Amino acid sequence: MLTSTEPSAPARRSRRAATITRRAGLALGLTAAMSGVAFVGASPAMAAPACGSERAYIHQTPPGGSGGGPSIDSLFNPTEFNISASAASVRNVFLAGVHRPRRSIVFNFYNQDNALIRQYTTTPSDDGGVVRQEQNVIPWDYGVGTRIRFTAVIRTRCGGDDVPKTVNVGSINTVP
């Protein structure tokens, strides 16, 4: 029978292990914060994209912006897709992307002669850097035979805190 207030040896070991675990967790968290790594459950401000992962994209969609039809993407798929002039229910596109928080993306529309024919500025991105698609739906009202090429000006961390970068997004062709 113990009459001392001194904890037994197993209790001392478990407290020591918990202290080591706590210290390791704090060190890991501090290292991640300093390197810009975001963890699940972290605040949205920490989840902003790292240099080189920013992107702009365009999807064909119904009017509400909920559908994910064919798409072009500055980072993963800067090619082209077709929109049928006869498919009225999906003759819309949404323009969105991921880049610096609380900033808009400017999409530039060029015709076959490489002339700038339109610019579209998105709503600002959220604290995680995501430009939401639902608020950036536009009707696709270009005639059959039209090919529109897109570039976008995104905001990046590459070379500084808020550097504008023009990226190729791709093209959309209007077919019968």
C-alpha distance (Angstrom), angle and dihedral (degrees) to the residues before:
residue distance angle dihedral
M1 . . .
L2 3.80 . .
T3 3.76 115.8 .
S4 3.76 95.9 171.7
T5 3.78 126.7 90.5
E6 3.80 87.6 -134.5
P7 3.83 109.7 114.7
S8 3.76 118.3 -119.0
A9 3.81 119.6 -100.6
P10 3.88 95.9 -100.8
A11 3.82 91.2 52.9
R12 3.81 90.9 51.3
R13 3.80 90.9 51.1
S14 3.83 94.5 50.1
R15 3.82 91.8 50.3
R16 3.78 90.3 48.4
A17 3.82 90.7 50.0
A18 3.80 91.3 49.2
T19 3.80 90.7 50.9
I20 3.81 91.0 50.7
T21 3.81 90.9 47.6
R22 3.82 91.0 49.3
R23 3.79 91.4 49.7
A24 3.81 91.7 48.2
G25 3.81 90.4 50.6
L26 3.80 91.9 50.2
A27 3.80 91.5 48.2
L28 3.81 91.6 48.5
G29 3.80 91.6 48.3
L30 3.80 92.3 48.7
T31 3.81 91.5 48.3
A32 3.82 91.4 49.6
A33 3.80 92.4 48.1
M34 3.78 91.6 51.0
S35 3.82 93.1 48.8
G36 3.81 95.4 45.5
V37 3.80 96.5 -115.2
A38 3.82 115.5 151.5
F39 3.80 124.3 -147.8
V40 3.79 128.3 -154.7
G41 3.76 106.6 -88.3
A42 3.80 92.6 26.6
S43 3.77 119.9 131.9
P44 3.82 115.1 -82.6
A45 3.79 90.7 -116.5
M46 3.82 89.7 66.3
A47 3.81 91.7 50.8
A48 3.83 95.5 69.2
P49 3.81 111.7 129.0
A50 3.77 121.4 -92.4
C51 3.80 123.6 -121.7
G52 3.80 109.9 -66.7
S53 3.81 97.2 20.0
E54 3.81 96.9 83.6
R55 3.80 115.1 112.6
A56 3.78 146.2 167.8
Y57 3.80 123.4 -143.9
I58 3.79 142.7 -178.8
H59 3.83 126.0 -154.3
Q60 3.78 131.8 -173.6
T61 3.81 107.3 -120.2
P62 3.81 147.1 162.4
P63 3.84 114.6 -96.0
G64 3.85 95.1 -84.6
G65 3.80 94.8 56.9
S66 3.80 93.0 -122.4
G67 3.78 99.7 117.5
G68 3.74 127.2 81.4
G69 3.79 107.6 -147.4
P70 3.79 124.6 158.9
S71 3.78 113.8 -30.7
I72 3.77 147.0 -168.1
D73 3.80 122.6 -149.1
S74 3.81 131.0 -170.8
L75 3.80 93.1 -140.6
F76 3.81 106.3 33.9
N77 3.82 108.7 17.1
P78 3.83 116.5 16.4
T79 3.82 93.8 165.5
E80 3.82 129.0 99.7
F81 3.78 143.8 -90.1
N82 3.82 137.1 -167.9
I83 3.80 129.9 -114.6
S84 3.79 116.5 -159.1
A85 3.80 115.6 -131.3
S86 3.81 88.6 -147.2
A87 3.82 96.3 55.6
A88 3.82 97.0 83.5
S89 3.83 94.5 168.5
V90 3.81 92.5 64.3
R91 3.81 102.2 31.6
N92 3.79 91.3 120.0
V93 3.77 134.5 91.3
F94 3.76 132.5 -159.5
L95 3.78 121.5 -144.7
A96 3.79 116.8 -151.9
G97 3.78 143.8 134.7
V98 3.78 149.7 160.4
H99 3.80 122.6 -95.5
R100 3.83 140.0 115.1
P101 3.83 115.7 -12.0
R102 3.83 121.2 -95.7
R103 3.80 95.3 10.9
S104 3.81 132.5 113.6
I105 3.79 128.3 -126.5
V106 3.81 117.8 -131.1
F107 3.82 113.1 -145.3
N108 3.82 117.1 -159.6
F109 3.83 119.8 -154.4
Y110 3.84 117.6 -153.1
N111 3.83 126.4 -172.7
Q112 3.83 128.4 -142.4
D113 3.82 90.0 -80.0
N114 3.82 89.6 56.0
A115 3.80 91.0 -113.6
L116 3.81 118.1 145.8
I117 3.81 104.4 -114.7
R118 3.80 102.9 167.6
Q119 3.79 143.9 6.0
Y120 3.78 125.3 -155.4
T121 3.80 122.8 -166.4
T122 3.79 114.7 -158.9
T123 3.76 127.5 -141.5
P124 3.84 111.7 -88.6
S125 3.78 118.1 -82.8
D126 3.80 120.4 -106.9
D127 3.81 124.8 -109.6
G128 3.81 89.5 -79.9
G129 3.82 92.5 54.3
V130 3.84 96.9 -107.0
V131 3.82 118.7 139.3
R132 3.82 103.2 -149.1
Q133 3.79 116.2 -127.0
E134 3.82 99.5 -148.6
Q135 3.81 93.2 69.0
N136 3.82 94.0 46.3
V137 3.81 105.2 58.5
I138 3.80 118.1 133.3
P139 3.81 130.5 179.4
W140 3.79 116.5 -107.2
D141 3.81 100.8 -129.5
Y142 3.79 102.0 162.2
G143 3.81 120.2 125.5
V144 3.80 128.8 -111.2
G145 3.79 111.8 -76.2
T146 3.80 93.8 28.9
R147 3.77 119.1 133.1
I148 3.80 116.4 -166.2
R149 3.80 120.3 -168.0
F150 3.81 119.9 -157.5
T151 3.77 135.8 -151.6
A152 3.78 125.3 174.1
V153 3.77 134.9 -156.0
I154 3.79 107.6 -137.7
R155 3.80 129.1 177.8
T156 3.79 115.9 -118.5
R157 3.81 141.2 -180.0
C158 3.80 92.1 -135.8
G159 3.80 107.4 118.1
G160 3.81 95.8 0.5
D161 3.78 144.4 -6.5
D162 3.82 100.5 -69.9
V163 3.81 112.3 11.7
P164 3.84 120.5 165.8
K165 3.80 113.5 -130.6
T166 3.81 127.4 -176.0
V167 3.81 112.8 -142.2
N168 3.80 132.7 -175.1
V169 3.82 109.7 -116.3
G170 3.82 100.4 178.1
S171 3.81 138.8 -115.5
I172 3.79 141.2 -70.8
N173 3.80 123.3 -150.1
T174 3.81 122.8 -158.1
V175 3.80 110.9 -139.1
P176 3.85 131.4 -179.6
